[in-house]
Amino acid sequence: MAKSAARKRIEQRLRQGGMDPRQQRGNWNGVKPVTRVKPDKRKYAYPKNDDDRGFKPARAV
């Protein structure tokens, strides 16, 4: 079976003293991608009080 072009490039980099990209796969460097939660519609549609709204309604003059 023939080698892919990507595998040939990887092996060439290793021969030239470069870093192996296979060593970097799966490493998030301490980042936990599931800890941050985007605000959803309920935060804006059903606020607990006026301070939780994303905008302030116009006051009647």
C-alpha positions, 0 to 999 in steps of 0.5 A: 500500500502506498504512503499518503502525501501527508504521511510523507510530509510528516516523515520528512519533517521528522528526518529534518529534526522537526516535531511530530504532530502526532504527539500534539493530538488530543492535547488541550493544554489545560483548557476545558472546553465544556466549562463555558456555557453560552447564554441562552434565550431564557436569560433574555426572554424571562429575566428575574428582574429588570437588571437581568435584561440585556437592554433597558426599556425606554422610559415614558416621559 
